[in-house]
Amino acid sequence: MQKILSSFQEKKRNKLLILGLPVLIGIGLLLYVKLTGNAIHLWDCMIWKTFHVACPGCGGTRCVNALLRFDFLAAIKYNVVVFVYFFILAGFYLYNLYTVIRFNRFIAIPPKATFATAVILLAFGVIRNLPFFPWHL
């Protein structure tokens, strides 16, 4: 019985470690931006460089940098989808953390939510490239 209980606790600890990694990465990025004053820069968008068309993720890195500076208006300006999905995923993360602590199980992302995300990103990619106000800004 003791072996089963210790195995249960060990699995729960592993799940909490997995859930703790995004928090550690987020804290590290926040400290990096706050202490150095530098922005995070990954790479240039290949779709923009090649076709001069903004993809759904264009401005995402600038949006995350603005979120790390707690400049929410600038984050919305850079990429509203990344801004909204950041808070949706943060809520899902907190709910998943609660279920691991309370029930020792992960919550899976439903396939319908994944499909809806793909449709929203595709629609946003089309809409943000429309050649009239306010999309051409």
CYANA upper distance limits for C-alpha pairs under 8 A (distance plus 0.5 A):
  1 MET  CA      5 LEU  CA      6.78
  2 GLN  CA      6 SER  CA      6.61
  3 LYS  CA      7 SER  CA      6.57
  4 ILE  CA      8 PHE  CA      6.64
  5 LEU  CA      9 GLN  CA      6.78
  6 SER  CA     10 GLU  CA      6.56
  7 SER  CA     11 LYS  CA      6.70
  8 PHE  CA     12 LYS  CA      6.78
  9 GLN  CA     13 ARG  CA      6.63
 10 GLU  CA     14 ASN  CA      6.74
 11 LYS  CA     15 LYS  CA      6.79
 12 LYS  CA     16 LEU  CA      6.73
 12 LYS  CA    100 VAL  CA      7.54
 12 LYS  CA    101 ILE  CA      8.07
 12 LYS  CA    104 ASN  CA      6.34
 13 ARG  CA     17 LEU  CA      6.65
 14 ASN  CA     18 ILE  CA      6.76
 15 LYS  CA     19 LEU  CA      6.76
 15 LYS  CA    100 VAL  CA      7.55
 16 LEU  CA     20 GLY  CA      6.44
 16 LEU  CA     97 LEU  CA      7.95
 16 LEU  CA    100 VAL  CA      7.68
 16 LEU  CA    101 ILE  CA      8.27
 17 LEU  CA     21 LEU  CA      7.00
 19 LEU  CA     23 VAL  CA      8.06
 19 LEU  CA     93 TYR  CA      8.41
 19 LEU  CA     97 LEU  CA      7.27
 20 GLY  CA     24 LEU  CA      6.84
 21 LEU  CA     25 ILE  CA      6.68
 22 PRO  CA     26 GLY  CA      6.46
 23 VAL  CA     27 ILE  CA      6.58
 24 LEU  CA     28 GLY  CA      6.56
 25 ILE  CA     29 LEU  CA      6.64
 26 GLY  CA     30 LEU  CA      6.55
 27 ILE  CA     31 LEU  CA      6.57
 28 GLY  CA     32 TYR  CA      6.56
 29 LEU  CA     33 VAL  CA      6.67
 29 LEU  CA     68 LEU  CA      8.18
 30 LEU  CA     34 LYS  CA      6.53
 30 LEU  CA     68 LEU  CA      6.12
 30 LEU  CA     69 ARG  CA      8.43
 31 LEU  CA     35 LEU  CA      6.19
 32 TYR  CA     36 THR  CA      6.28
 32 TYR  CA     37 GLY  CA      8.02
 32 TYR  CA     38 ASN  CA      8.00
 33 VAL  CA     37 GLY  CA      5.67
 33 VAL  CA     38 ASN  CA      6.01
 33 VAL  CA     39 ALA  CA      6.51
 33 VAL  CA     40 ILE  CA      7.87
 33 VAL  CA     65 ASN  CA      8.27
 33 VAL  CA     68 LEU  CA      7.54
 33 VAL  CA     69 ARG  CA      8.04
 34 LYS  CA     38 ASN  CA      8.41
 34 LYS  CA     69 ARG  CA      7.91
 39 ALA  CA     65 ASN  CA      6.62
 40 ILE  CA     61 THR  CA      7.70
 40 ILE  CA     65 ASN  CA      6.97
 41 HIS  CA     61 THR  CA      7.41
 42 LEU  CA     61 THR  CA      7.90
 44 ASP  CA     49 LYS  CA      8.14
 45 CYS  CA     49 LYS  CA      6.79
 45 CYS  CA     58 CYS  CA      7.26
 46 MET  CA     50 THR  CA      6.43
 47 ILE  CA     51 PHE  CA      6.21
 47 ILE  CA     52 HIS  CA      7.35
 47 ILE  CA     53 VAL  CA      6.99
 47 ILE  CA     54 ALA  CA      7.59
 47 ILE  CA     55 CYS  CA      7.16
 48 TRP  CA     52 HIS  CA      4.83
 48 TRP  CA     53 VAL  CA      5.59
 48 TRP  CA     54 ALA  CA      6.14
 48 TRP  CA     55 CYS  CA      7.69
 48 TRP  CA     58 CYS  CA      8.49
 53 VAL  CA    129 ASN  CA      7.16
 54 ALA  CA     58 CYS  CA      6.29
 54 ALA  CA    125 GLY  CA      7.53
 54 ALA  CA    128 ARG  CA      7.65
 54 ALA  CA    129 ASN  CA      6.90
 55 CYS  CA    125 GLY  CA      5.88
 56 PRO  CA     81 VAL  CA      8.28
 56 PRO  CA    121 LEU  CA      6.39
 56 PRO  CA    122 LEU  CA      7.66
 56 PRO  CA    124 PHE  CA      6.57
 56 PRO  CA    125 GLY  CA      4.97
 56 PRO  CA    128 ARG  CA      8.37
 57 GLY  CA     79 ASN  CA      7.91
 57 GLY  CA     82 VAL  CA      7.85
 58 CYS  CA     79 ASN  CA      7.64
 59 GLY  CA     63 CYS  CA      6.51
 59 GLY  CA     78 TYR  CA      5.51
 59 GLY  CA     79 ASN  CA      5.89
 60 GLY  CA     64 VAL  CA      6.72
 60 GLY  CA     78 TYR  CA      7.39
 60 GLY  CA     79 ASN  CA      6.29
 60 GLY  CA     82 VAL  CA      6.46
 61 THR  CA     65 ASN  CA      6.68
 62 ARG  CA     66 ALA  CA      6.63
 62 ARG  CA     75 ALA  CA      7.67
 62 ARG  CA     78 TYR  CA      6.83
 63 CYS  CA     67 LEU  CA      6.68
 63 CYS  CA     74 ALA  CA      7.67
 63 CYS  CA     75 ALA  CA      4.76
 63 CYS  CA     76 ILE  CA      7.55
 63 CYS  CA     77 LYS  CA      8.39
 63 CYS  CA     78 TYR  CA      5.85
 63 CYS  CA     79 ASN  CA      6.45
 63 CYS  CA     82 VAL  CA      7.50
 63 CYS  CA     83 PHE  CA      7.29
 64 VAL  CA     68 LEU  CA      6.65
 64 VAL  CA     75 ALA  CA      7.47
 64 VAL  CA     82 VAL  CA      8.44
 64 VAL  CA     83 PHE  CA      8.32
 65 ASN  CA     69 ARG  CA      6.89
 65 ASN  CA     75 ALA  CA      8.34
 66 ALA  CA     70 PHE  CA      6.61
 66 ALA  CA     71 ASP  CA      5.56
 66 ALA  CA     72 PHE  CA      7.12
 66 ALA  CA     74 ALA  CA      6.63
 66 ALA  CA     75 ALA  CA      5.59
 67 LEU  CA     71 ASP  CA      6.24
 67 LEU  CA     72 PHE  CA      6.52
 67 LEU  CA     75 ALA  CA      6.52
 71 ASP  CA     75 ALA  CA      6.85
 72 PHE  CA     76 ILE  CA      6.73
 73 LEU  CA     77 LYS  CA      6.75
 74 ALA  CA     78 TYR  CA      6.70
 75 ALA  CA     79 ASN  CA      6.88
 75 ALA  CA     80 VAL  CA      7.59
 75 ALA  CA     83 PHE  CA      6.84
 76 ILE  CA     80 VAL  CA      5.02
 76 ILE  CA     83 PHE  CA      6.50
 79 ASN  CA     83 PHE  CA      6.93
 80 VAL  CA     84 VAL  CA      6.65
 81 VAL  CA     85 TYR  CA      6.47
 81 VAL  CA    121 LEU  CA      8.18
 81 VAL  CA    124 PHE  CA      8.28
 82 VAL  CA     86 PHE  CA      6.37
 83 PHE  CA     87 PHE  CA      7.37
 84 VAL  CA     88 ILE  CA      6.88
 85 TYR  CA     89 LEU  CA      6.39
 86 PHE  CA     90 ALA  CA      6.58
 87 PHE  CA     91 GLY  CA      6.62
 88 ILE  CA     92 PHE  CA      6.76
 89 LEU  CA     93 TYR  CA      6.42
 90 ALA  CA     94 LEU  CA      6.73
 91 GLY  CA     95 TYR  CA      6.70
 92 PHE  CA     96 ASN  CA      6.54
 93 TYR  CA     97 LEU  CA      6.60
 94 LEU  CA     98 TYR  CA      6.71
 95 TYR  CA     99 THR  CA      6.82
 96 ASN  CA    100 VAL  CA      6.73
 96 ASN  CA    106 PHE  CA      6.53
 96 ASN  CA    107 ILE  CA      6.26
 97 LEU  CA    101 ILE  CA      6.75
 98 TYR  CA    102 ARG  CA      6.41
 99 THR  CA    103 PHE  CA      5.71
 99 THR  CA    104 ASN  CA      6.84
 99 THR  CA    105 ARG  CA      6.60
 99 THR  CA    106 PHE  CA      7.14
 99 THR  CA    107 ILE  CA      7.88
100 VAL  CA    104 ASN  CA      4.60
100 VAL  CA    105 ARG  CA      5.39
100 VAL  CA    106 PHE  CA      6.45
109 ILE  CA    113 ALA  CA      7.29
109 ILE  CA    114 THR  CA      7.74
110 PRO  CA    114 THR  CA      7.17
111 PRO  CA    115 PHE  CA      6.73
112 LYS  CA    116 ALA  CA      6.52
113 ALA  CA    117 THR  CA      6.59
114 THR  CA    118 ALA  CA      6.85
115 PHE  CA    119 VAL  CA      6.79
116 ALA  CA    120 ILE  CA      6.61
117 THR  CA    121 LEU  CA      6.59
118 ALA  CA    122 LEU  CA      6.62
119 VAL  CA    123 ALA  CA      6.61
120 ILE  CA    124 PHE  CA      6.49
121 LEU  CA    125 GLY  CA      6.53
122 LEU  CA    126 VAL  CA      6.90
123 ALA  CA    127 ILE  CA      6.56
124 PHE  CA    128 ARG  CA      6.40
125 GLY  CA    129 ASN  CA      7.24
126 VAL  CA    130 LEU  CA      7.40
127 ILE  CA    135 TRP  CA      7.81
128 ARG  CA    135 TRP  CA      5.89
128 ARG  CA    136 HIS  CA      8.06
129 ASN  CA    135 TRP  CA      7.01
129 ASN  CA    136 HIS  CA      7.41
130 LEU  CA    135 TRP  CA      6.33
130 LEU  CA    136 HIS  CA      7.06
131 PRO  CA    135 TRP  CA      7.07
131 PRO  CA    136 HIS  CA      5.78
132 PHE  CA    136 HIS  CA      5.99
133 PHE  CA    137 LEU  CA      7.67
